[in-house]
Amino acid sequence: MQTRSTLTLAALVATGALTLTGCVPNAGTGAATALTVDSSADACAVSADTAASGPITFSVTNSGEQVTEFYVLAENELSIVGEVENIAPGASRDLTLVAQPGTYYTVCKPGMVGAGIGKTAFTVTGETVEATADEAEAEAAAVTSYTAYVKSQAAELVPQVQAFVDAYAAGDDAEARRLFPLARVSYERIEPTAEQFGDLDPAIDYRKPGAEAEGIPFTGFHRIEMDLWLDAAKQNYPGEDLVALTPAERAEMGDQLVADVTSLYDLVHSDDFSLTLSDITNGAIGLLDEIAAPDGKLPGEENEFAHTDLYDFRANVEGAQVAYESVRDIAESKGADGAELTKTLDAQFVGMLDLLASYGDYESGFVDYSTVDQRARGELGAQLNALSEPMSRLTHTVLGISAE
């Protein structure tokens, strides 16, 4: 869990062909600190890993052979506080932002897919920068930041799913089982956005009962999960004649999943893709609702054969946290009630993530959820409720709507 070290509201402006909405007037004084970034095929070399608070300009040159992009991430390594995209080979672009003291990360993404390369800690020292921003600028900055996060997660999802499908289609079941929960993480962080695109979420992430209830083909993550854990599926559905997919059927199912997540990538990167403040706040609420739903992670129904629900649980919480962080300053500015709400949510996110960390992490793995007893699930549920209850007030607070 990061300490609170964010860039100022609407602190992003990229010069050149791309302009990110909302430069903060009167934020910082004097000329910007000038840094250079070399984005190559295998490195993301920033000329310094520290700078004083205030305006900073990153001049990014693409010395590689693929179009690239450059990000400044918050301390949680998920929230995007500045980005510049579509830097052609041989071209240079600038990203200027007003930085508050804290720890950030810089990373480049050649090809504009995957997790990026050369992620490096970047420290901002000095005093807090006083900044002014009107409400419209703050809202534009929040939407810009969260939209960039959604695009980034979709970009990471495609190669993650491709690696999982490659192992599955090749018959390497052990590797496919290992990759299954990891391939889902980026999707679970942004699932409410995917749900905006009609039949795409059902194709990617419907469970067997849901697909059958709606009379649609059972495809996607959970169809492959059922095949990989076929013995568990037979126990869960004893009255059905479940058989293993053939190699040709595996290839077809895997190709369809890759095509569907690629469609998601294309949709969120299209020129007409847009989000609103209510999309962000309601999405944060929806991610927590996903966990507690009767067919969700807390009851252990999401990954009913693999029992990898804690990976999804963590990813949903992380996605909700990033959405919340993007609008946090707006909520905090809404008087005493807003300040109290953000104080509560800050604390409850720490409590939720700390509790989940006691069960494992992405790198070393989470425990099999079927081994988590009802007492422990009750503890997880109580902490989730402690987070969900104040989160339910986020939309009203951010939009200035009376809850009465």
N, C-alpha and C positions, 0 to 999 in steps of 0.2 A: 504494500500500500504506500502510495507516495505521500510525502508531505505536500502541503499546498504551495506549489510554485508554478504559477501559470503566467503566460504572457498577458499583458493588459487586454481589456475588452477591445475587440476590433483591432488587435495589434498587428494585423497582417496587411502587407501590400507588396505585391511582386511587380517590379517594373519591367518594361519590355512589352512583349505581346500579351502576357497574362496579367490581369489585375484582379487581385482578391479584394473583396469589398471591405471597406471599413478602416482605413488608416485613422489612428487616433490623433486628433489635433492637439498640439501643445504637450505631447507626451515626450519627455526627455528634452535635453537641451544640447546644442552644439551639433557637430557633424557626426554621422553614424560611424561606428567602428567598422572598418572595411576588412573583410575576410574573403579568401578565395577557396573554392571547392573544385577539385578535379574528380569528375565522375568518369571512371574508366570501366573496362570490362570486368575487372576483378577488385576494384578498390573505390573508396569514397574518401578522398584525402582532403581534410579541412585544414587550413593553414594554421589554426590554433584551436585548442580545446577549452579555452577559457576567454571570457571577455567581461568588461564592466557593464553594469546594467545601463539601459537606455537603448537608443537606436543602434541596430546592427544590420549591416548589409552583407549577405553572402553572395558573392559573384560566382556562379556555377558554370563551369566549362565542361562540355561533354567531349572527352577525348576517346570515347569508345566508338563502336560501330552500330550501336542500337540507340533508338530514342530513349531518353532517360528522364528521371524526375528526382528531386531532392526534397527531403523532409526534415523538419525539426519536430521531434516528438517530446511530449511531456515526460515527467519522471516515471510514470507508469508504463512507458514505452508503447502505449496504445493511442492515446489522444494526440491528434495532429494539431500543432499550434502554428505551423507555417509550412507551406509547400510551394514548389514551382514545378510545373509539369511540361511534358512535350518538348524537351530540349533535344533538338536534332543533333546528330553527330557533327562535331565541329563548331556547334553554336554555343553561345553563352547567354545566360539569363540571370537576373538579379532577384533575390528575395530580401526584402527589408522588413524588419519587425522591431518592436519595442519590447525589450526583454526585462523581466523582473528577476531579482536574485533567485537562484535555485539550480537544480540539476535537470538537464535536458539530454536528448540524444539526437545525433545527426545520422542520416542514412540515405543512401542512393538506391535507385531501383532501375537498373538497366533493363530495357524491354518492357518496363512498367507493369510487370507481373511478379508474383512471388513475394517473399518476405523482405527483399532488399539485401544489400551487401554493405559491409564496412560500418556497421552500427557502432558509434563511439559516443561515450559520455561527453557532454559539453556543459561546462559550469559557468554560470553568470554570478559575478560577485558585486558587492557594493550595496547601495541603499535602494529602497523601494522607489520606483518612479511614479510620481503623481501624474495621473492622466485624466483627461475628460473625454467623455463619449456620451452622446445623446442616445435615447432609447432605440432609435432606428439603427444607429451604428452598432450598438450592442447586439441587437437581434440579427443583423446581417452577419456579424462576426460569428455568432453562435451557429447559424445555419451553414456558413462557409466551413467552419471547423468540423462540424459533424458530417457534412456531406463528403468532405475529404476522407474522413475516417471510414465511412461506408464504402467508398471507392477502394480504399486501401485494403480493407478486409476482403472485398470481392476479388481483388487482384491476388491476394495471398491464397484464397480458396482454390483457384483453378489448378495451380501446380500441386497443391496438397491432395486434391481429389485425384489428379492424374496419377500420382505416385501410388496412391491406395488402389486405384483401379488396375494399374499395371501389375501390381503384385497379385491381385485377385484373379485377373485374367490369365496370368502365368501359372496359376495353381499353387502359388506360394502362400498357403493359408496362414501359416504362422506370422509372416510379415504383414499380410493383409489384416489379420486380427490386431496386430500391434498398431497399425496405422489407422484403423477404423475410427477410434475416438479422436485422434489428432486431426484427421481430415475434416472432422465436423466442427472444430472449434471456431474457425472464422465465420462459418455459417450461423452458428448459434449466437454469436455476438451481434448479428445484424438481422436476425430472422424476421422481425416486424417489417423491415423494408422489403424483404423477399415476398412477404405475404401480400404486398400491394400489387403484385404482378400476376393476378388471376390464378391460373392452374400451375404456376411454376413451383410454388411451395408444396402443393400436394404431390407433384411429380418427384420432387427432391426428397421430401422429408415425412411423407405420411406413413404412419404405421399400418399394419395389416388390417386391424378392425376399422380404422378410418377409411381406408381405400375401399373396403368391401361395403361399408355403410353407404358410401356415396356412389358406388357402382363405377369406379374408375380403376384403371390398371394399377396394380401394386408394383411400384418401381422405386428407384432411388436408394438412399442409404439403408433403409430398413429392410428392403427386399434382399440386398446383398448381405446385411447382417443375419437375416434368417438363414441364408444359405451357408454362411461361414460357421454359424452355431446351430447346425441342423438338429443335433440331438436335443438341445434345449428347446428348439421350436416344436419338435415332436412331443415333448413332455407338456408344453403349454397348450398344444392343440392336438390332443390324443385321438380325436375322432376324424382327423383329416389324413389323407394319404400324401404326406409331404416327401418329396424326393429331391435329391441334389440336382442342381442345374448342370447341364452339359457344358463342355468347354465353349461351344458356340453360343449357348445361352448366356454364359458368364460374360463373354466378350460383348454381346449385344446389350446386356444390362449395364455393364461398365461404360460402354460408349454413350449410352443414353444419359447416364449421370453426368459424365463429362460435358456432354452437349448442353444439358440443362444448367449446370453451374456456369458454363461459358455464356449462355444466354443471359444469366443474371449479371455477369460482368459487363456484357455489352449494354444492357439496359441501364445500369447505374452510371456508365460512362458516356451515355448518349447526351447530346446537346440539350434535349428537352427534359432530362431528369432533374427534379427539384424536390426539396423538402421544405416543410414549414416548421415553425417553433412547436406547434401542437403535434406534428409528426414525431419530433424529437422527444418531447416530454411523454406523450402517450406511448411511444415506443419503449421508453425506459420502464414505464409501468407495465407494459405488456410483456417485457422480458421476465420480470419477476413473476407475473401471473403464469407464464409458461412453466415455471418451476413447480408451482403449487397445484397446477391443474390435475384433475383425477387421472389423466393419462400422461402426466409430466414426470419430472425428474425426482421430486421429493417422494412420491409413492413408489418409484422404481419401475415405472411403466414405459418410460421413453425408450430405453434400450433394453427391452424385455428379455432378449436372448444373451446379449453380451455383458449386461450389468455394468456398463461404463457410464452410468448416469452422472457421476460426480464430475466428469470432464465437462459435460453439457451444463451442469449446475454452475460450475465456476465460470464458464464462458458466458452464460446468460447474465450473471452478476457483473462480470467485467463490461459487457456491452451496455448494461444499464448504467454503470458507473460513468462510462465515457459520455453517454448521452446526458446524464445529469451534470457532469463537469462542464459540458459545453454551454449549459444555461445557468450554471451555479451563480455567477455574478449578477445575472438578471434577477434571479430569485432573491438573492441577498439584498438587493437594492430596494425591495418592495416593503420597506418599513420593518418594524419589530417582528412581525409574523414571519416575514421572509428570512430575516436574520436567524430567528430561532429554528426555522425549518432547515436551513442549510447546516446549522450547527448539529442538529439531530441526525441529518442524513450523513454528514461527514463521519460521525461517530459510528453509525450503524453499518456503513460500508466497511469500516475497519473491522468491526466485530464479525461481520459475515465472512469476509475474506480470510480473517485469521482463523475462524472456525473451520472453513474449508481446507485451509493449509494443513490442518492437523490430520487430514486424510490423504495427503499427498500433493503432487503437483504434476504439470504436464511432462516435465523432463524425466522424473523417476517413476511416474505413474500414480494413479489414484487406486485406492483399495476397491476390490470387487464390491459393488453396492449391495449385492445379496448378503454380504457378511455384516452389513451395518444393521444392528438390531433396532427394535422399535423405540427403545429409550433414546438412542443416539439420533434416530430420525426425528423424534420429538424435539430434541435439542436444536437440530438444524431447522425444523419448522418454526420453532419459537423465535429464533434469530431472524429467519426470513420474514416472519410477521412483523417483527420489530423494525425491519427495513421497509417492508411493503406499505405499512400503514402511513408513515409520513410521506412516502413516495407517491401515494395516491393523491396527495394535495399539491404535487408539483405543477401540474398543468394550470390549475386555478391560480396558483401564486405567480407563475411566470407570465401568464396572460392577463393578470390583474382582474380575474373574475371572482366575484363573491361566491364562496362555497355554500352560502345559505340559500 
